[in-house]
Amino acid sequence: MATLLLRLLFLLGWPAMLLMARAAADASFPVNVWPKPTSMSWAEPHAAVPVSASFRIFAPSGNPYLASAAERYAKLLLTERYRPVVRPAVNVTAGGALARLTLAVSDLAAPLQHGVDESYTLEVHPTGGAATLTAATAWGAMRGLETFSQLAWRAGGGGRGRGMLLVAAGVRVEDMPLYPHRGLMLDTGRTYFPVADILRTIDAMAANKMNVFHWHITDSQSFPIELPSEPQLAEKGAYGEDMRYTVKDVKHIVEFAMSRGVRVVPEIDSPGHTASWAGAYPEAVSCAGKFWLPGGDWNDRLAAEPGTGQLNPLSPKTYEVITNVVNDLTTLFPDGFYHAGADEITPGCWHADPTIQADVDSGATLSGLLERYVSTVHPLVVSRNRTAVYWEDVLLDAAVNVSAAAIPPATTILQTWNNGPNNTKLIVQAGYRAIVSSASFYYLDCGHGDFLGNDSTYDDPNSDFDTKGGSWCGPYKTWQRVYDYDIAYGLTAEEARLVIGGEVAMWTEQVDATVLDGRVWPRASAMAEALWSGNRDAAGRKRYAEATDRLTDWRNRMVGRGVRAEPIQPLWCRTRPGMCNAVQ
């Protein structure tokens, strides 16, 4: 387990922890771990020991998820194929091979929930024989197992998968995350992803010590999840019968994620982004099926993008359906967070609905309509023993928003995506916990153009194409851009404590299974390290230059594990350290 000192520093604030407790982790080692641990030491001269063919991981009984993880990591180690591009300069210790890793866990029953203790201590004995991993919880033990797996590599033997399997010896790691919420949001409403792709993504998340899969399940374009109480939503709203997630699929995904220490937070966005509900319940959806940008004027838009439709807060059917949706989702997904969406309410859509316009003509406001809806849904979510998560728009949108009374901070978390650190500060100053997903830093879909047809922007020599790449949130967010973002930038220590973490977001208007891995990895890995152990060295300097070679190695290891992560440099750079830097 992490030392008491590390825990106290974490409570005092992450900058102090970074400067005082991570000096050892800033050292450069022949074999590295991603994300970099809080503290890692490797006795000199650096040594490695062979791994016994009969190597086993001994886990305490009582937690089936940990037992599954131990079995999985033992197999992963023995089948390791990773060969570093630069051969590690280590002494191979003669004598006993590493035969076992023994796990000790203080609280095997601790549930996987927000804020669970993920700390661990790992020791690989200098002369081989055994290694020990101690953790407060099963979930911390899983993080330690991942670290242990990354201390191994193949040496010699020529062909792939052959050669001696070595593991670093004389290593001690004391580790714990800076932020408890380290997530990836995947949108399956614009594009359906087969279950296998979701599982591979979650597996890669766990390898990067990310712990929240934010599943943006539905959107205006499709409603792909089958709900027992509302079967017509998927029957009428999915792209096709073969593009639905069944109850069995959901249970499989949740259990798979649990076995890797990853929470699954479901999002059913509403009352906006609900055009896909109109097939089942046209009486509950305003402006469905209309052209989204009448006259080509943005100010007259009926939606933020093609696919018009918003739930009508005046329709009784709206509340009947959303009650069933919330009840089903909170039954299928055990996590303590429920993401209720509430972003991008478009005034034009509600104004286009005669019943709503008549209400407005009688003195009602659109903000009042949204508050009526949220004031009904929020207590429902809370009654299901959930914390409600909303996109920041519900409070900060300039045109349509609700009062703080409708979303009490005690039961509400706001996820920010606009205006970088400015909106983060507005959220925490209002007393809310914040999840940071700033489009300027963490939107992985940006910079790939747009999906609209008949768009003259690309013909305009005076457009901002060169800077934005034809994308509203361009340019493309490089891994360095992701890595360097400080999600608590500009906040006081008290305000920073309300930032629970961040999520990279993979919106999928132009993404499907063929490109998913490359769009996500290794850029999500960059955020994973920044939120696990920070992006600065012991002297407070940004460490992205030092991280480059390590990320290249980690990307190569991920590829060996079946993740089609994109490269960040030519191999020439990795074999000539420093030669590809901008500054010597």
N, C-alpha and C positions, 0 to 999 in steps of 0.2 A: 504494500500500500504506500501511497505517497506520504512523505513525512509531514509531521504537524506543522513545520515551518512553511511548507508549500501551501498547505491548506489556509493558513493564516494570511499568507501573501495574496492568495486568490481572493479571499474575502475583502482584503484591503484594496484590491484593484489590480488589473492585469499588468499595467506598466511596471509596478514594483516587482511583481513576480518575474517578469521578463528580464529585468535588469539584474536581479539578485540571485535567481535560482536556475538560470539557463546557461550559464557560462560553459559548463561541460558539454552541453548539447550543441554549442556553436563550433566545436572542434570538427575538423575534417577527418573522416575515417575512410578506410579503403572500401568498406561496404556500409551503405547508409539505409536509414529507415525513413519512409514517407507515410504520414507527416512526421517531421523531425520531433523526437520526444522532448519533453520538458528538460530532462536531465539524462545524459547517456555518457558513460565512461567505458573506455576500452583499454585494458592494461597494456602497457608497452613493454617489450616489442609486441606489436599486434600479432595475435595467433589465431589459428583455426584448428578445429578437430574434425575428423571424419564423422559422419553420421552412421550409426550401426544399421544394418539391414533389418534388424529386429526392433528398431526404435519404436517406442510407445509413449503416448501421453496419458498420464494417470489423473483423472478428474474425480472430484468427490461426487458421490451419488446424491440424488435428490433434486437435480434440475435437468430435465430432458433436453433443454436447449443448449446447455453447456456441454452435456454429454455428446450431443450431435456435433457441436463445434469442435470438440476435442478429437473426435473421430475424423472429421473433415480435414482438420489441420495436420493430423498425423499423415493422412494420405497425401495431402498437398506437399508436405515436406519431402516425403519419399519419392514423389514423382516430379520434384522440382527440375525444371529444364533451364532455368535462367543462367546465362553466362555473361558476366559483366563485359562491356566493350573494352574497358581498361582492366587488365588482370589485377586483382587485389594483391598488394605487396604485404603478404603475411607469412608467418612461419607456421607450417603445418606440424602440430604437436604429435610427436610419436607416443604411442601408448594406447590407452583406452579410447574407444570411440564413444560418441554421445549416444547413450542407450535409452534415456528417458527424460521426460519433462514432467515434473510433478506440480499439480495445481493445488493451491489452498485458498479457499474463499470464506470470508467471514459470514456473509449473509446470502445464502443460496436462494432464499425466498423473495428477495427484493424485486418488486415488479419493474418491468421495463416501462418507465414513464419519464416525463420531463424532470430533469434535475437529478436523476439517479446517479449514484457514485460510479464513475468510470475509471477511477484511478487504479494503478497496478504497479508492482515492482517485479522486475525480471532479472534473474541472474543466471548466466551460463558459466559454469565452473572453468577455471583456467586450464585444467588438465583433462577436460572432458568428463565422461562418465554420466553426469547428471546436470540438469538445469531445474531451477525452481521459479514458479510464478505465483505470486500472492496478490490477492485483490479483495476489495471490500464486497464486490458483488459479482455475479456471473457475467454481467455485461462488461465490467472492467476486465475480467479475465479474458473475454473475447478480444478486447483491444490488445491485451498482452500477447495473446496467441498470434495475432496478426504481426505484431512487432517481431516475435520470435521467427515467424515464417520468412521475414525479410532479411534475416541474418544468415540465410543459407544461400549457397550457389554451387554450380557445377564447375569443376576444374579439370582440365586435361581430358583425354579420352576421345577427342576428335568429334565424332558425330553428335547430333542433337540427342539429348536425353541420356547420353553415356558420360562416362568420366566420374571422378570421385565427387561425392556430395559432401561439402564442407559446411560448417557453421562457425561463426565467429565465437571465440572462447575468451574468457576473462572479461565479459561484458556485463555491466550492470545498468539497468534502466529504471528510473523512477519517473512516472509519467501520469499526467492528468490533463484534461482539456481546459482551455481558457473559457470557452463558451459551451453551455449545455445543449444548444440547438444548432446543429450543423447539417443543413439539408439541401435537397435537390427537389425542385418542383418539375414534374413532367405533365404536360398537357395531352390528354388522350381524347379530348373533345374535338379538336381540329383534325387530328390524325389518330386512327386506331392502331395500337401497337399490340402484337401478339403477346401472350403471357410470357413466353420464353424471353422476349426482349426486356420486359419489365423485370423478370427475375435476374437476368444478367446485369442489368443496371443496378439493382439492389445489391447484388453480390459485389460489384465493383465499388459501390458506396461503402460497404463494410470494410473492404480492403483499404479504403482511404480514411477510415475511422469517422465517416459521416453517419449520422444516426437518425435522420428524419427523411422519409420518403413522402413528400407532399404530393399527393395524387390529385391533380386537377382533372377530375373524371369527366365532367360534362361541360359543354359550352353551347353556343348558339348553333354550331354546325352539327352536333350529334349528341345523343344521350345513350352511351354505350353500355350502361350497367343495368342489369336486370334486378329489379326490386320486387320482393314478394308482395308488398301491398299496392304497388303501382306498376304492374307488368306492362301496361300500355305505353309507358314512357319509352322503354327500350324498343318495344314492338313497332312503334310509330316514329321513334326518334333516332334509332341507330342507323348507321350506314347500310347495314345488311345483317342477315341472320348470323353470318359468320364473323361479325364484327361487334360482338357483345361480350361482356364479362359476366359470367354466371355466378351464382352464389358460391358454387364449388371453386371457381377461379379465384374469387375474392378470398375465401378461406385459405386457399393454397398460397396466395401471395402474402397474406398476413402471417401465416405460419413460417413461410420461407424467410421473411424479413425478421421475425422474432428469433429464429435460429442464428441470425447474424447480428443481433443487437440493434436492429433498425426498426423504428416506429413507423407505422403507416398512418398518415393524417389525411383523411378524405376531404375533398372539397366538392361541393355541389354549388356552383355559383348561382346566386339569385339575389334580388329579383331581375337584375340585368343579365345579359348573355343567356337568355332562355328561349330563343327561337325554336330550339329542338323540342320544346314541350308542347308546341302548338298542334302537332299532329294528333296528340292524345287529348289535349284540352284547349281547343281554340278559344273557348270562352274566358280562359284565364290569362291569355297572352295578348298584349297590345301590339299593334302595328306589324304583326307577323306577315312575312312574305312580301313586304314592300321593298322597293329598291332603296338601298341604304343611303344613297347620296343624291336626293332629288335636285336636279338643276346643277349638279356638280359643285354645290356650295357647301363647304364644311360647316358653316354656321346653321345650315338647315338639315344636317345629317340626322338620320333616324337610328344610327348605331355607330359604334366606333370603327367597325369594319363590316364587310358583307355578312349578312345573317341577322335580319332585324327581328326583334321580339323581346319584350320585357314583361314579367308578370304584372298583372293589374292588381294593385293593392285594394281596389274597391270590389273585386270579385270574390264572393264567398268560396268559389271553387279553388282559388289560389291558396287559401289557408287550409282547406281540406287536403289538398295535394301536398303542400310543403310539410304539413304535420306528419303525413305518412312517410315522406322522404326522410325527414330527420329521424323519425323512429326507426326506420329500416337501416339507415346508415349507422346510427349509433349502436344498433344490434350487431351489424356485420363487422364493424371496426371497433376494437376495444380501446383504442387510444383515448387519452384524456382530452385531446384537442379535437374540435370539429371546426373545419374552415367553412364559413358561411358566405364567402365571396363579398358581394355588395359593392363591386367596383363598376366604374364607367356607366352610371345611370345617364342615359341620353335624354335630355328634355324633349327633343323633337318627337321621340317615339310616344311618350305619354301624351304630349299635346295632340298627336294624331288620333288618339283614342277619344271618341265622342263622349263616353261616360266620364272620363277623367277631365276632359276639357270643360264639360258642364260643371264639374265639381270646382275646377279652378275659377270658372266664371262666377261661381257663388262665393268666392273668397278663399278657397283652399290654396295651398302651395304645394309644389312638387316635393319640397323638403318635408313638408308635413305628411305627404303620402308615403315617402320613404320611411319616415319615423313610425308611421302607423304599421308598416310592414315589419320593420325591425323590432318594434316593441312587442310584436306578437311572436316572432321567431326566436328572439334572444332568450326569453324566459323558457321557451320550449327546449332549447339547447341546454340551458343550465339545469333544467329539471331532469335531464338525462345524465347528469353528473359530468358535464363537459365544460371546458373553457372554450368560449367562442372566439375564433380568429376571423378577422375581416381584413380586406385590403383597406389601405389608408383612406380611400375615397369616401368611405362612409362618414368620416369626420372632417376631412380636409378638402373635399371637392368644393370648388367655389360656387357652383350652381345648385347642386342637390346634395344635402348632407343632413345628419341628425345631430341632436344635442347629446352631450355626454350622459344625460340622465337615461337615455335609451340603451347605452352600452357602458355600464359601470366598469371602471378599470379593474375592479377585483375579479371580474368574470370575463374580461375581454383582453385580447392581444391584437395589436394592429400591425399589419405587414406593409412596409413602405416600399414603393417602387418609383416614385417621382422625386425630382429635385435633390438627389443625392443626400448629403448629410443635413441639409436644411430641413427636410421633412422628418428625418429621424429626430431631430431636436424638437420640432413642434410636437411630435407624438409623446416623447418622454417628458417634456415640460408640462403636458396635459395630464401626466400621471399614469400613462399606459405603458405596459411592456411592449417592446418592439422587436419584430423580426425584420432584418434588413435584406432587401432584394433590389437595391437600386438599379434601375435600368441602365444607368451610366456606367455601371461596373459589373453587375451580376446577371444581365440578360444575355444568354448565350445565343439567341437567335438573331441578334442585331448585326447589321452590316452585310446581309445577304440579298439586298434588294428588297422588292416587295412582290406580293402575289397578285396585285390588281392588273387587270387587262385594260387596254385602251387608255393608258396613262401617258400623257405627253411630257411628263417630267424628264424622261430620259432623252427627249429631243431638245431640251432647253439648255443652251450653252451657258446660261447664267444660273443654273440650278446649283444646289449644294451637293450634287452627286459625289464630287471629289472628296468631300469631308464626311458625308453620311452614307455613301455607297447605295443611295436609293432607298435607304431604310430610315424610318422615323427615329429610330434610336441608334443609328449608326454613329461612329464606325464600329467595325467588328471589335469585340472585346477580347484582346489578346490575353494569354495567361498571365503576363506581367501586369496588365491592367487589373485583372482579378486579384492577383496576389498582393498587390500594393495597397489595396483599399483598406483603410482603417475604419471599421464600421462604427466605432465610437468617436470618430473625429469631431472635435469641437464641443464635446460634451464635458460637463463637470463630472467628478467622480461619482456623485450621487445620481446624476442622470444616466451615466454609463451603466450603472447597476441594473437599469431597467431594460437594457439591450440584452436580450436572451440569446442572440445569435443571428445567423443569416442563412439565406438560401440562394443558390444559383437557380435561375429559371430557364427551362427549356420549353418555350412556346413553339408550336409545331405547324404553323401555317405552311412552312417550307421544309419540313423534316418528316421523314418516315424511318422505318427500321433499317433501310439501306445506309443511312448516314448518321443514325443516332449516336453511335459510339464516338465517332470522330468529332461531332459537334459538342459532345459533353466532356470527353476526356482528351487530354489531361487538364483542361481549363478548370473543371470542377475540383481536380486535385489541388490546384493552386489555392482555391478558397478553403479546402479542407485543412491544409497546413496553417493558413493564416488564422483560422478559427480554433485550431487545436493548440498550437504552440506559438502563434504570432508570426509576424513577418519582419521582425527586427532582431538584430544580434544583441549580445550582452551590452554593447556600447550604445544601443538605441538606433543604429543605422539600419535602413531597409536592407534585407539580405537577398533580394531577388537575383543579384549577380551570382552569389554563392549557391543559390538554389537551382540554377540552370542545369548544371551537370547532374545534380541529384535528381531533378525532374526527368531529365533524359533517361537516366537509369531506371527510374520508377516507371516511366512510360514503357520502356522495353520489357520490364517484368510484367506489366499489365497485359501487354500484347501476348506474351507467353502464356498468360492465363486465359486467353480467349477474348480479351477486350480490344476492339479495333480502334485504339486511341491514335490520334494523329501525331506525327513527329513535330518537334519544336526546333530542331537544328539538324544539319547534316552530320553524319557520323564523323566526318573530318574534324569537326569542332570538339567532339567529345574526346578524341584521341590526341588532341593538342590543347590541353587546358590553358585557358586565357587568351588564345589566339583569336577567338571570335568575339571577344569583348569589345565594347565601344571605347573603353578607357583601360589602359594598362595599370 
